[in-house]
Amino acid sequence: MSHEGCAAGPDKRSLRREVLAARTGLTGDDVREAAVALAGRALELPEVAHARTVAAYVSVGTEPGTLALLDALRARGVRVLLPVLLPDNDLDWGEYGGEGSLARVRHGGRMALLEPAGERLGPDAVTGADVVLLPGLAVDGRGLRLGRGGGSYDRVLARLERAGARPALVVLLYDAEVVARVPAQPHDRPVDAVVTPSGVRRFR
């Protein structure tokens, strides 16, 4: 289980700043091209190709784009769950019904997020997913992921562990965000694979 929100030391903060600064320099075309490549690569992963339910998220700004992948999954008849941020930073879930099913929601002073506008399925809905796509800023050769530091996905990973659920954990990144080493705690849990525009790398 990752505790990135609990012990974000200076190394994590500086790596986060570095990655976010590089993402800020990307153009709309860069982001769109990468999103199409990411969708194609992710769909080649057997775990994703055979999944009945995928818990994902809607990318915002210059994050590695997910909408092309969400639409491709939905077109295949896959049930796609998307997060809804709760006031305590935990995540509820709703089903993706296409781009028209999303609402732009602003949480305090943060960037507005696109969230599913329909029925709320409860925080435990994620435990029924075959694949969980995790947002991230970097991953290293051990499969350890650097998150944004808000702790929402720490709770998701803890919930999966408590439920004995073993979905494939996959992070979507740009090529340069696969790094030599991510600062980590001993209890951090590696992801199973990272998907970048140029390919897939597995960790276990």
C-alpha positions as CSV (number, residue, x, y, z in Angstrom):
1,M,0.0,0.0,0.0
2,S,1.3,3.4,-0.9
3,H,1.5,6.2,1.7
4,E,2.7,8.9,-0.6
5,G,0.3,11.5,1.1
6,C,1.7,10.7,4.5
7,A,5.4,11.0,4.0
8,A,6.0,13.3,1.0
9,G,9.6,14.2,1.6
10,P,11.7,16.8,-0.3
11,D,12.7,14.2,-2.9
12,K,9.1,13.5,-3.8
13,R,8.2,17.2,-3.9
14,S,11.1,18.0,-6.2
15,L,10.3,15.1,-8.6
16,R,6.6,16.1,-8.6
17,R,7.6,19.7,-9.5
18,E,10.0,18.5,-12.2
19,V,7.3,16.3,-13.9
20,L,4.6,18.9,-13.6
21,A,6.8,21.5,-15.1
22,A,7.6,19.2,-18.1
23,R,3.9,18.5,-18.6
24,T,3.1,22.2,-18.6
25,G,5.3,22.6,-21.7
26,L,3.3,20.1,-23.8
27,T,1.0,21.4,-26.6
28,G,-2.6,20.3,-27.2
29,D,-1.3,18.3,-30.2
30,D,1.3,16.5,-28.0
31,V,-1.4,15.5,-25.5
32,R,-3.8,14.4,-28.2
33,E,-1.2,12.3,-30.1
34,A,0.0,10.7,-26.8
35,A,-3.6,9.9,-25.8
36,V,-4.3,8.0,-29.0
37,A,-1.0,6.0,-28.6
38,L,-1.8,5.3,-25.0
39,A,-5.2,3.9,-25.8
40,G,-3.7,1.6,-28.4
41,R,-1.0,0.4,-26.1
42,A,-3.3,-0.1,-23.1
43,L,-5.8,-2.2,-25.2
44,E,-2.9,-4.5,-26.1
45,L,-2.5,-5.5,-22.5
46,P,-4.2,-8.9,-22.0
47,E,-5.6,-7.8,-18.6
48,V,-7.2,-4.8,-20.2
49,A,-8.3,-6.7,-23.4
50,H,-10.1,-9.3,-21.3
51,A,-11.5,-7.0,-18.5
52,R,-15.2,-6.8,-17.9
53,T,-14.9,-3.8,-15.5
54,V,-12.1,-1.2,-15.5
55,A,-11.8,1.5,-12.9
56,A,-10.3,4.5,-14.6
57,Y,-10.2,8.3,-14.3
58,V,-10.7,11.3,-16.6
59,S,-7.4,13.1,-17.4
60,V,-7.3,16.9,-17.0
61,G,-5.0,19.5,-18.5
62,T,-1.8,18.0,-19.8
63,E,-2.1,14.7,-17.9
64,P,-1.6,11.6,-20.1
65,G,-5.0,11.5,-21.9
66,T,-7.5,8.8,-21.0
67,L,-10.7,9.7,-22.9
68,A,-9.7,7.9,-26.1
69,L,-9.1,4.8,-24.0
70,L,-12.4,5.2,-22.0
71,D,-14.4,5.4,-25.2
72,A,-12.6,2.4,-26.8
73,L,-13.3,0.3,-23.7
74,R,-17.0,1.4,-23.6
75,A,-17.3,0.5,-27.4
76,R,-16.1,-3.0,-26.5
77,G,-18.8,-3.4,-23.9
78,V,-16.5,-2.9,-20.9
79,R,-18.0,-1.4,-17.8
80,V,-15.9,1.7,-17.0
81,L,-16.0,3.1,-13.4
82,L,-14.8,6.7,-12.8
83,P,-14.0,8.4,-9.5
84,V,-15.9,11.1,-7.7
85,L,-13.8,13.0,-5.2
86,L,-15.4,13.1,-1.7
87,P,-14.8,15.9,0.8
88,D,-12.3,13.8,2.8
89,N,-10.3,13.0,-0.4
90,D,-11.7,9.4,-0.5
91,L,-13.2,8.3,-3.8
92,D,-16.8,7.3,-4.7
93,W,-17.4,5.8,-8.1
94,G,-19.9,6.2,-11.0
95,E,-20.3,4.5,-14.4
96,Y,-19.0,6.2,-17.6
97,G,-21.7,6.6,-20.2
98,G,-19.8,8.6,-22.8
99,E,-18.5,12.1,-22.7
100,G,-22.0,13.5,-22.3
101,S,-22.3,11.7,-18.9
102,L,-19.5,13.8,-17.4
103,A,-19.9,16.9,-15.2
104,R,-17.2,19.5,-14.5
105,V,-16.9,19.8,-10.7
106,R,-14.6,22.2,-8.9
107,H,-13.4,21.0,-5.5
108,G,-12.4,24.1,-3.4
109,G,-9.5,26.0,-5.0
110,R,-8.3,23.0,-7.1
111,M,-8.5,22.4,-10.8
112,A,-12.0,21.4,-12.0
113,L,-12.4,17.6,-12.5
114,L,-14.6,15.8,-14.9
115,E,-16.7,13.3,-12.9
116,P,-19.6,10.9,-13.7
117,A,-22.9,12.8,-13.3
118,G,-25.0,9.6,-12.7
119,E,-25.7,7.3,-9.8
120,R,-23.0,6.9,-7.1
121,L,-22.0,3.3,-6.5
122,G,-20.1,3.7,-3.3
123,P,-16.3,3.6,-2.5
124,D,-16.3,-0.2,-2.5
125,A,-17.4,-0.4,-6.1
126,V,-13.7,-0.3,-7.1
127,T,-13.2,-3.8,-5.5
128,G,-15.1,-5.4,-8.4
129,A,-12.8,-4.0,-11.1
130,D,-10.5,-6.4,-13.1
131,V,-8.1,-3.5,-13.8
132,V,-7.5,-0.3,-11.9
133,L,-5.9,2.6,-13.9
134,L,-4.0,4.7,-11.5
135,P,-3.0,8.4,-12.2
136,G,0.6,9.1,-11.5
137,L,3.5,11.4,-12.2
138,A,6.3,8.8,-12.5
139,V,7.1,5.1,-12.0
140,D,10.5,3.5,-11.5
141,G,12.1,0.2,-12.4
142,R,10.6,-1.5,-9.4
143,G,7.1,-0.5,-10.4
144,L,6.8,2.0,-7.6
145,R,4.5,5.0,-8.5
146,L,4.8,8.6,-7.6
147,G,1.3,10.1,-7.1
148,R,0.2,13.7,-6.8
149,G,0.3,13.4,-3.0
150,G,-3.4,13.9,-2.2
151,G,-3.7,10.3,-0.8
152,S,-7.0,9.4,-2.6
153,Y,-5.4,6.4,-4.3
154,D,-3.7,5.3,-1.1
155,R,-7.2,4.7,0.2
156,V,-8.2,2.9,-3.0
157,L,-5.2,0.6,-2.7
158,A,-5.9,0.0,1.0
159,R,-9.5,-0.8,0.2
160,L,-8.5,-3.3,-2.4
161,E,-6.1,-5.0,0.0
162,R,-8.8,-5.2,2.8
163,A,-11.2,-6.8,0.3
164,G,-8.6,-9.3,-0.9
165,A,-9.2,-7.9,-4.4
166,R,-6.3,-8.4,-6.9
167,P,-7.1,-6.3,-10.0
168,A,-4.2,-5.5,-12.4
169,L,-2.8,-2.1,-11.3
170,V,-1.7,0.0,-14.4
171,V,-0.4,3.5,-14.6
172,L,-0.5,5.7,-17.7
173,L,2.5,8.0,-18.2
174,Y,4.6,9.8,-20.8
175,D,7.8,8.1,-21.8
176,A,10.1,10.4,-19.9
177,E,8.2,9.7,-16.7
178,V,9.6,6.2,-16.4
179,V,12.5,7.1,-14.1
180,A,15.4,5.4,-12.4
181,R,14.0,5.7,-8.9
182,V,11.0,7.0,-7.2
183,P,11.4,7.9,-3.4
184,A,9.4,5.3,-1.6
185,Q,8.4,3.9,1.8
186,P,9.0,0.2,2.6
187,H,5.3,-0.6,2.4
188,D,4.7,1.0,-1.0
189,R,2.9,-1.4,-3.4
190,P,4.3,-1.7,-6.9
191,V,2.0,-1.5,-10.0
192,D,1.8,-4.4,-12.4
193,A,2.5,-2.4,-15.6
194,V,3.2,1.1,-16.9
195,V,1.8,2.1,-20.3
196,T,3.5,4.9,-22.2
197,P,3.0,6.1,-25.8
198,S,5.9,4.0,-26.9
199,G,5.1,0.7,-25.2
200,V,4.2,-1.3,-22.1
201,R,6.5,-2.3,-19.3
202,R,5.6,-5.0,-16.8
203,F,6.9,-5.3,-13.2
204,R,5.7,-8.6,-11.9
